[in-house]
Amino acid sequence: MRRPVRRVGRALAALLLATGLGAVAACGSDSVAAVSDPEIDLATLDVGSYETQPKQFQPANRLMVARYFEAQRMAGFVPLPYEIDSSLRVNDTRASQAFLEPEEGNSTLAMHTYLTSTGFASDTKGFVAGFASTGRTDDDANIGNSLSTSVLLFDSDASATAAAAALSAREWQATYDGSPIVVESLSSPMHASAVVRWQPAKQALAAWYATGRYVIVAIAQSEENRVLKHSDQQLLLNLTDRSVTATTERLRSFQPTPVDQLPTMDLDPTGMYRRTLSRTTEDYYTGPPGVYSLAGDLHLMGDPLELRGHYEQAGVDAVAWGATRVIRTRDIGSAQRLLDELSYGRYYRTAAGPAALPTARCVTYRGPSTGAIANYCWVTRDRYVAMAWGEQMPDVQQRISAQYALLVNSK
């Protein structure tokens, strides 16, 4: 059982983390028969002020959104931490995200946890978008090791090469105890052109590697060794080498959108985003909305290995994020089985769903996690599983009702 957290979206790991999937695998995924959706009178649904009709997505800053969506598409070609090293079974969802230029002093990226973010824009001329994925060996960040892999996409090979050199020369963040910052240069036995830096005081090692239009930044750290005053440089060098190797290989299959086509690229080729409830100004999820592939969405989940089995069994091929989350499965039966698997958990207590939407399943979290999001609802329609969350159950019920109507009206 993992802990749900308040940061929804890229951390909605929380939600699936909290479900206790291992405990529900036998809960009857084979018992849900594929049947037709019941007839629901949409006029009876309490949807509050939420939309129920699909709209063409027309963002104010189309190029910025296109860059974010390009990063989200690229996420499906970045190896998951556990694929790089099987010990990295827990995703750090706070540090796994699509990103553009970071806010100075307010970045949660591992790159800027260890390295200063000041000057990022000037160091990365030609930067298009990036995606970062971070995994740990344990839920407790103070135990074991962590590895972050960031992929930065540029407009040309030359821009990527120049950025790798500039980024690798940036300053490291101050040590925890205020002692002098000591950084040593190393070489990688597997990637001769990589720049590798080692900071013994933090037991952290970073590598920068340019390949084609990409810069791969791999950072490995052992908080446990730091606390215990034990040093294992080779362990961390092995992790960064594996990260660079696996990521380089996976990116060979990714075809970036030509830079001159970004302003006019199709922002919703799957049609998933138009089916997903749009956010309001009150939504506190801070990550960008968009659509991920199966592999890309797993970066945002805290327990990706177990969830991957459920996704693959259901034939999931796209997951959209907005004010709600919508998962596209193989067929109606797969959607119903996936909802059954995702909506039960040790710390979930059944709650009343919307009166006019009897197919919705709602729960309230009653567990040990401080600051956890309290309420969740799920519903299926055709091959889609939709999920809503929030602090107040009446609002969550309105969201899931509006999302259901939106799925019905999106045909």
Secondary structure, DSSP 8 states (H G I E B T S, - for coil): -----S--GGGTHHHHHHT-HHHHTTTTTTT----------GGG---TT---S------SSHHHHHHHHHHHHHHTTS--HHHH-TT--EE-GGG-EEESS--TT---SHHHHHB--TTHHHH-TTEEEEEEEEEESSSSTTSSEEEEEEEEEESSHHHHHHHHHHHHTS-B---TT------EEE--SS-TT-EEEEEGGGTEEEEEEEETTEEEEEEEEEHHHHHHT---HHHHHHHHHHHHHHHHHHHTT-----GGGGGGS-S-TTS-GGGS----TT----S--EEE-HHHHHTTSSSHHHHHHHHHHHT--EEEESSSEEEE-SSHHHHHHHHHHHS--TTEEEE---TT-TT-EEEEE-SS-TT---EEEEEEETTEEEEEEESSHHHHHHHHHHHHHHHHHT-
